[in-house]
Amino acid sequence: MIALVILGALPLLIWIGLIAGHGGFWLCGERDDRETPPAPVSWPLVIAVVPARDEADVIADSIGALLAQDYPGPFRVILVDDNSSDGTADVARAEAARVGRAERLVVLSGAPLATGWTGKLWAVNQGVARAVADSPKYLWLTDADIGHDAGNLTALVARAEAGGLVLTSLMVELHCRTWPERFLIPAFVYFFQMVYPFAQVNRPGKTAGAAGGCMLARSDALAAAGGIAAIRKALIDDCALGALMKREGPIWLGLTHRARSLRPYDTLGQIGRMVSRSAYAQLDYSPLKLIGVILGMGLVYLAPVAAALFEPGAPRLLGLSTWLIMALSFQPMLRFYRLCPLWGVALPAIGAAYTVFTFQSAVQFWRGKGGLWKGRAQAMA
C-alpha cells in the first residue's frame, strides 16, 4: 500500500509543479488580442515567402488571403513552387488575377532539392534570396495552407516595431471541426506550450520557439544569424529558427484567431502522421529519450487514471486529484478552441495517443522513412 501511495503521490507532485512553476504554459495567456501595439511612424516594406509543394487544394484561399492584406506599407508575396505536380503555381496565378492583385505576386519555380536540406527550408531559402534583393525590413514566412485575416500583417508589424522584435510568431488556429480534430488538435497546441512555454519564450533566457505557420522575421537579424542555411537540416524548422533568432534579439510567440489552418484532418491516422513526422526529431533521435518519454507519459498521464479506477483508499484519492488537476489545466485551451469542457477528462487518453505517435515516429526513422512529407523522407540523424 505504501508503494501505491508513493506511486500515486508522484504524478500529483509533478502536475502541481507543472501548473505552478512552468511558465503558466496552460493559461493561454500569450495571445495577440490581449493588447493593441501602437502604429509605427512609418510602415516598412514586407515581403511574404510561401513555400508550396502540391498545395493546389488550398493555395487559392491562402494566396488570396495574403494578397488581400490591408497593410498600410509596401507589401509583396513570393510563392516558391517546390516542384509541384498538381498545378499549384497556376492556381495561385489565377487567384491573383481574379482578385486583381497580380502585381503583388511573384511565383518562383523551385530548383531541385539540394543535398543536406529539408524540402521546405530549401524552398524558403530560395524565396528569401529573391526577397532580400529588394531590401525588405521584414520577411513574412508563412505556409501555403494558412489563411490570414486582412489585418494580420498590420498587427504583426505593429507588435514587432513596438517591441523591437527580431521574430514575431503566431501559433495559428488549427482546423478543429471533426471529432478526431476535437480529440487531438487542442492537445497538440497544449503539449507544444508545455515543451515551449510561451511566456518563457517571450522573456530573456534560453527558452526559444516559434510556430512555422506565421513568422515575421527581421531580415537583417536573419542574415546576421546565418540565414536559413544555418538551420537547413532542421525537421522542426520553426523552433530551430526561434532559437537561432533569439540570439540576435527579443522574440515573441503567441496564440491567435487572426490566422488559421486551412487543412482538415478527417481521421486519427492523418493527425498521427502529422505528429509522427517530427516527434522523434524532438527527442534528438535518441532511443534513451524515447524510453524516458514513454515511461514518463505512462507515469504522468496513465498511472493516475489506473489508480482512480482500480485502487481503493488513498491511491484512488490521489489518482482522482491528479486527474482533476490535468483536466482543469486543459480548460483554457478548450475555451480557446470553443470546445466542451468535458474534453478535459479525456486528456490521459489523448496523452496515450501522442505517446503512440511518438513511438511510430521512431519506427519510421528506423525504417529510413523519418520525416516523411510529400514523398520525401527528411529526418537526418
C-alpha positions as a printed NumPy array, in Angstrom:
array([[  0.   ,   0.   ,   0.   ],
       [  2.819,   2.409,   0.858],
       [  4.349,   1.855,  -2.578],
       [  0.988,   2.569,  -4.235],
       [  0.607,   5.776,  -2.218],
       [  4.075,   6.927,  -3.288],
       [  3.323,   6.   ,  -6.888],
       [  0.072,   7.968,  -6.648],
       [  1.669,  10.987,  -4.978],
       [  4.5  ,  11.339,  -7.505],
       [  2.303,  12.228, -10.526],
       [  0.337,  14.643,  -8.329],
       [  3.526,  16.434,  -7.278],
       [  4.691,  16.555, -10.895],
       [  1.416,  18.146, -12.012],
       [  1.463,  20.656,  -9.169],
       [  4.994,  21.616, -10.215],
       [  3.957,  21.974, -13.857],
       [  0.934,  24.107, -13.024],
       [  2.723,  26.328, -10.524],
       [  6.195,  26.65 , -11.98 ],
       [  6.372,  26.043, -15.717],
       [  5.774,  29.469, -17.163],
       [  1.992,  29.247, -16.856],
       [  2.034,  27.263, -20.115],
       [ -1.545,  26.088, -19.608],
       [ -3.115,  29.531, -19.142],
       [ -3.006,  30.531, -22.847],
       [ -2.017,  33.995, -21.656],
       [  0.252,  34.89 , -24.576],
       [ -2.212,  35.966, -27.255],
       [ -2.16 ,  38.619, -29.945],
       [ -5.533,  40.046, -28.934],
       [ -4.672,  40.947, -25.335],
       [ -3.293,  44.38 , -26.23 ],
       [ -3.047,  46.63 , -29.294],
       [  0.502,  47.864, -30.006],
       [  0.755,  51.444, -31.28 ],
       [  1.131,  52.029, -35.005],
       [  4.716,  52.789, -36.095],
       [  5.633,  56.187, -37.516],
       [  6.154,  54.561, -40.911],
       [  5.271,  51.13 , -42.263],
       [  8.309,  49.285, -43.675],
       [  8.496,  47.029, -46.726],
       [  7.429,  43.45 , -46.003],
       [  7.784,  40.504, -48.369],
       [  5.986,  37.247, -47.665],
       [  7.71 ,  33.992, -48.618],
       [  5.428,  30.99 , -49.137],
       [  6.878,  27.527, -49.894],
       [  4.378,  25.287, -51.656],
       [  4.531,  21.684, -52.832],
       [  1.349,  20.122, -54.252],
       [ -0.966,  22.566, -52.493],
       [ -3.498,  23.156, -55.294],
       [ -6.402,  22.309, -52.969],
       [ -5.684,  25.182, -50.551],
       [ -3.376,  27.621, -52.35 ],
       [ -6.134,  29.824, -53.778],
       [ -7.506,  30.547, -50.3  ],
       [ -4.099,  31.115, -48.716],
       [ -2.662,  33.271, -51.51 ],
       [ -5.949,  35.142, -51.797],
       [ -5.805,  35.969, -48.084],
       [ -2.226,  37.212, -48.388],
       [ -2.97 ,  39.382, -51.394],
       [ -5.968,  40.868, -49.574],
       [ -3.904,  42.194, -46.644],
       [ -4.784,  45.796, -45.839],
       [ -1.221,  46.563, -44.714],
       [ -0.566,  50.344, -44.949],
       [  3.009,  49.926, -46.223],
       [  4.559,  48.272, -49.281],
       [  3.983,  44.544, -49.414],
       [  4.586,  41.714, -51.872],
       [  4.288,  37.932, -51.917],
       [  6.8  ,  35.395, -53.253],
       [  5.436,  31.907, -53.826],
       [  8.103,  29.237, -54.26 ],
       [  6.632,  26.337, -56.222],
       [  8.614,  23.381, -54.883],
       [  8.38 ,  21.061, -57.903],
       [  4.616,  20.609, -57.584],
       [  2.835,  18.144, -59.838],
       [ -0.726,  19.407, -59.328],
       [ -0.609,  22.877, -60.893],
       [ -0.138,  24.766, -57.615],
       [  1.562,  27.721, -59.314],
       [ -1.151,  28.043, -61.966],
       [ -3.882,  28.071, -59.313],
       [ -2.028,  30.807, -57.405],
       [ -1.589,  32.953, -60.522],
       [ -5.252,  32.529, -61.406],
       [ -6.311,  33.626, -57.928],
       [ -4.054,  36.691, -58.095],
       [ -5.61 ,  37.639, -61.431],
       [ -9.118,  37.03 , -60.12 ],
       [ -8.693,  39.405, -57.168],
       [ -6.839,  41.99 , -59.267],
       [ -3.566,  41.687, -57.34 ],
       [ -1.279,  40.047, -59.899],
       [  1.325,  42.78 , -59.401],
       [  1.702,  41.76 , -55.758],
       [  2.613,  38.145, -56.522],
       [  5.887,  36.66 , -57.75 ],
       [  5.967,  32.928, -58.488],
       [  9.356,  31.212, -58.435],
       [  9.909,  27.729, -59.821],
       [ 11.94 ,  25.936, -57.184],
       [ 15.227,  24.265, -58.041],
       [ 15.616,  20.513, -57.386],
       [ 16.219,  19.696, -53.732],
       [ 19.835,  20.305, -52.738],
       [ 21.74 ,  17.747, -50.683],
       [ 21.702,  18.41 , -46.95 ],
       [ 18.475,  20.427, -46.937],
       [ 14.935,  19.61 , -45.904],
       [ 12.48 ,  20.348, -48.692],
       [ 10.584,  23.183, -47.034],
       [ 13.718,  25.037, -45.941],
       [ 15.272,  24.689, -49.395],
       [ 12.169,  26.342, -50.867],
       [ 12.13 ,  29.036, -48.181],
       [ 15.801,  29.762, -48.767],
       [ 15.178,  30.381, -52.46 ],
       [ 12.303,  32.72 , -51.661],
       [ 14.339,  34.608, -49.083],
       [ 17.228,  35.009, -51.533],
       [ 14.836,  36.57 , -54.035],
       [ 13.188,  38.768, -51.407],
       [ 16.319,  40.264, -49.853],
       [ 17.327,  41.655, -53.228],
       [ 14.605,  44.274, -52.603],
       [ 15.853,  45.041, -49.059],
       [ 12.671,  44.445, -47.039],
       [ 12.804,  45.172, -43.332],
       [ 10.706,  42.095, -42.603],
       [ 10.239,  38.677, -44.171],
       [  6.859,  37.103, -43.507],
       [  7.375,  33.33 , -43.542],
       [  4.043,  31.566, -43.788],
       [  2.783,  28.219, -45.046],
       [  0.717,  27.52 , -48.143],
       [ -2.155,  26.085, -46.089],
       [ -2.696,  29.09 , -43.792],
       [ -5.452,  31.671, -44.147],
       [ -4.94 ,  35.136, -42.675],
       [ -7.387,  37.855, -41.688],
       [ -6.886,  41.035, -43.701],
       [ -5.391,  42.883, -40.721],
       [ -2.973,  40.201, -39.573],
       [  0.174,  41.625, -41.176],
       [ -0.581,  45.108, -39.845],
       [ -0.906,  43.705, -36.318],
       [  2.289,  41.66 , -36.697],
       [  4.378,  44.613, -37.869],
       [  2.964,  46.913, -35.182],
       [  3.932,  44.388, -32.497],
       [  7.393,  43.829, -33.975],
       [  8.107,  47.555, -34.275],
       [  6.801,  48.391, -30.8  ],
       [  8.817,  45.626, -29.154],
       [ 11.962,  45.785, -31.269],
       [ 11.402,  42.119, -32.052],
       [ 13.591,  40.143, -34.412],
       [ 10.991,  37.364, -34.72 ],
       [  7.254,  37.621, -34.158],
       [  5.408,  34.321, -34.445],
       [  1.812,  33.2  , -34.121],
       [  0.515,  29.737, -33.348],
       [ -2.329,  29.748, -35.863],
       [ -5.741,  28.357, -35.026],
       [ -5.679,  24.771, -36.254],
       [ -8.6  ,  23.097, -38.011],
       [-10.863,  21.683, -35.292],
       [-14.266,  20.541, -36.53 ],
       [-14.228,  16.745, -36.931],
       [-14.225,  14.505, -33.855],
       [-10.607,  13.333, -34.408],
       [ -9.585,  17.006, -34.54 ],
       [-11.501,  17.803, -31.363],
       [ -9.884,  14.823, -29.665],
       [ -6.292,  15.584, -30.672],
       [ -5.75 ,  19.091, -32.074],
       [ -6.207,  21.303, -28.963],
       [ -3.876,  18.928, -27.126],
       [ -1.283,  19.365, -29.88 ],
       [ -1.082,  23.066, -29.003],
       [ -1.299,  22.308, -25.269],
       [  1.665,  19.912, -25.461],
       [  3.575,  22.376, -27.653],
       [  3.125,  25.027, -24.972],
       [  4.28 ,  22.529, -22.351],
       [  7.539,  21.977, -24.253],
       [  7.957,  25.645, -25.207],
       [  6.153,  27.779, -22.583],
       [  5.224,  30.906, -24.496],
       [  5.81 ,  33.254, -21.559],
       [  9.362,  31.945, -21.195],
       [  9.944,  32.164, -24.943],
       [  8.932,  35.821, -24.785],
       [ 11.286,  36.692, -21.93 ],
       [ 15.082,  36.863, -21.96 ],
       [ 16.609,  33.459, -21.388],
       [ 17.397,  30.209, -23.114],
       [ 13.844,  29.073, -23.908],
       [ 13.097,  29.744, -27.568],
       [ 10.456,  28.607, -30.008],
       [  8.267,  29.665, -32.887],
       [  5.295,  28.414, -34.876],
       [  6.003,  27.885, -38.558],
       [  2.595,  28.82 , -39.915],
       [  3.179,  32.525, -39.293],
       [  6.604,  34.055, -38.575],
       [  7.634,  37.67 , -39.166],
       [ 11.454,  37.805, -39.204],
       [ 13.554,  40.952, -39.354],
       [ 15.703,  40.401, -42.417],
       [ 18.901,  41.964, -41.038],
       [ 18.731,  39.784, -37.918],
       [ 18.121,  36.674, -40.024],
       [ 21.153,  37.485, -42.154],
       [ 23.298,  38.107, -39.077],
       [ 22.231,  34.727, -37.665],
       [ 23.426,  32.933, -40.788],
       [ 20.194,  32.888, -42.767],
       [ 18.02 ,  29.887, -43.498],
       [ 21.165,  27.908, -44.33 ],
       [ 22.003,  27.857, -40.613],
       [ 19.022,  25.537, -39.96 ],
       [ 18.919,  23.766, -43.34 ],
       [ 18.789,  20.255, -41.817],
       [ 16.169,  21.038, -39.167],
       [ 12.998,  18.986, -39.264],
       [ 11.341,  21.118, -36.571],
       [ 12.351,  24.19 , -38.51 ],
       [ 10.16 ,  26.752, -36.739],
       [ 11.617,  26.127, -33.281],
       [ 15.107,  25.921, -34.777],
       [ 14.522,  29.358, -36.297],
       [ 13.228,  30.65 , -32.969],
       [ 16.393,  29.516, -31.19 ],
       [ 18.55 ,  30.992, -33.957],
       [ 16.819,  34.369, -33.894],
       [ 16.71 ,  34.734, -30.116],
       [ 20.5  ,  35.009, -30.18 ],
       [ 20.018,  38.205, -32.205],
       [ 17.352,  39.866, -30.073],
       [ 13.912,  39.504, -28.467],
       [ 11.302,  37.207, -29.975],
       [  7.59 ,  36.783, -29.317],
       [  5.245,  33.818, -29.712],
       [  1.518,  33.802, -29.056],
       [ -1.829,  32.285, -29.905],
       [ -4.103,  33.888, -32.484],
       [ -7.518,  33.707, -34.076],
       [ -6.315,  36.012, -36.885],
       [ -4.709,  33.14 , -38.815],
       [ -5.957,  29.603, -39.244],
       [ -5.019,  26.336, -40.854],
       [ -6.974,  25.51 , -43.988],
       [ -6.092,  21.817, -43.896],
       [ -8.64 ,  19.492, -42.268],
       [ -7.778,  16.204, -40.61 ],
       [-10.64 ,  13.755, -41.042],
       [ -9.079,  10.716, -39.35 ],
       [ -6.906,   9.874, -36.375],
       [ -4.351,   8.437, -38.796],
       [ -3.928,  11.75 , -40.609],
       [ -3.204,  13.554, -37.362],
       [ -0.924,  10.737, -36.27 ],
       [  1.129,  11.051, -39.445],
       [  1.378,  14.807, -38.941],
       [  2.721,  14.323, -35.406],
       [  4.953,  11.362, -36.28 ],
       [  6.712,  13.325, -38.988],
       [  8.791,  15.209, -36.424],
       [  8.169,  13.748, -32.949],
       [ 11.329,  11.622, -32.852],
       [ 13.394,  14.572, -34.056],
       [ 12.203,  16.418, -30.93 ],
       [ 13.973,  13.665, -28.972],
       [ 17.192,  14.088, -30.98 ],
       [ 16.635,  10.594, -32.451],
       [ 17.674,   9.146, -29.071],
       [ 16.341,   5.681, -28.054],
       [ 17.07 ,   6.52 , -24.416],
       [ 14.988,   9.696, -24.592],
       [ 12.238,   7.726, -26.299],
       [ 12.169,   5.212, -23.461],
       [ 12.148,   8.069, -20.967],
       [  9.194,   9.746, -22.702],
       [  7.177,   6.528, -22.822],
       [  7.784,   5.829, -19.136],
       [  7.191,   9.45 , -18.191],
       [  3.923,   9.713, -20.116],
       [  2.751,   6.481, -18.503],
       [  3.541,   7.811, -15.035],
       [  2.123,  11.299, -15.518],
       [ -0.993,  10.543, -17.576],
       [ -1.968,   6.874, -17.196],
       [ -0.934,   5.905, -13.67 ],
       [ -3.361,   8.405, -12.038],
       [ -6.245,   7.055, -14.106],
       [ -5.381,   3.477, -13.235],
       [ -5.244,   4.383,  -9.531],
       [ -8.528,   6.312,  -9.725],
       [-10.349,   3.429, -11.387],
       [ -8.856,   0.342,  -9.82 ],
       [ -7.223,   1.128,  -6.449],
       [ -9.085,   1.754,  -3.162],
       [ -8.34 ,   4.277,  -0.456],
       [ -5.556,   6.831,  -0.617],
       [ -4.218,   5.781,  -4.068],
       [ -7.691,   6.359,  -5.566],
       [ -7.966,   9.781,  -3.943],
       [ -4.511,  10.755,  -5.213],
       [ -5.333,   9.475,  -8.697],
       [ -8.621,  11.367,  -8.827],
       [ -6.926,  14.554,  -7.614],
       [ -4.239,  14.29 , -10.29 ],
       [ -6.805,  13.543, -13.   ],
       [ -8.833,  16.583, -11.908],
       [ -5.786,  18.867, -11.997],
       [ -4.796,  17.797, -15.501],
       [ -8.397,  18.181, -16.715],
       [ -8.594,  21.688, -15.238],
       [ -5.249,  22.649, -16.788],
       [ -6.701,  21.806, -20.22 ],
       [ -9.676,  24.154, -19.847],
       [ -8.086,  27.401, -21.17 ],
       [ -7.072,  25.612, -24.372],
       [-10.521,  24.091, -24.747],
       [-12.061,  27.557, -24.342],
       [ -9.697,  28.924, -26.985],
       [-10.991,  26.26 , -29.385],
       [-14.6  ,  26.708, -28.182],
       [-14.958,  23.064, -27.144],
       [-16.905,  21.339, -24.393],
       [-15.042,  21.373, -21.05 ],
       [-15.61 ,  17.622, -20.676],
       [-12.854,  17.011, -23.235],
       [-10.529,  17.721, -20.306],
       [-11.42 ,  14.343, -18.819],
       [-10.002,  12.701, -21.951],
       [ -6.532,  14.233, -21.556],
       [ -4.954,  10.956, -20.272],
       [ -6.256,   9.081, -23.327],
       [ -5.056,  11.886, -25.566],
       [ -1.622,  11.72 , -23.938],
       [ -1.545,   7.978, -24.591],
       [ -2.346,   8.593, -28.268],
       [  0.516,  11.072, -28.59 ],
       [  2.845,   8.568, -26.945],
       [  1.891,   6.051, -29.637],
       [  2.51 ,   8.664, -32.342],
       [  5.952,   9.353, -30.878],
       [  6.832,   5.659, -30.939],
       [  5.567,   5.444, -34.527],
       [  7.849,   8.357, -35.381],
       [ 10.842,   6.412, -34.066],
       [  9.82 ,   3.302, -36.011],
       [  9.555,   5.362, -39.207],
       [ 13.016,   6.757, -38.598],
       [ 14.495,   3.3  , -38.004],
       [ 12.901,   2.149, -41.267],
       [ 14.512,   5.035, -43.166],
       [ 11.232,   6.938, -43.577],
       [ 11.605,   9.551, -40.862],
       [ 10.135,  12.97 , -41.536],
       [  8.148,  11.676, -44.494],
       [  6.326,  14.538, -46.233],
       [  5.104,  14.825, -49.803],
       [  7.198,  11.826, -50.85 ],
       [ 10.402,  12.928, -49.087],
       [ 11.96 ,  11.175, -46.078],
       [ 13.762,  14.098, -44.476],
       [ 14.837,  13.066, -40.979],
       [ 18.597,  13.353, -40.596],
       [ 20.347,  11.955, -37.536]])
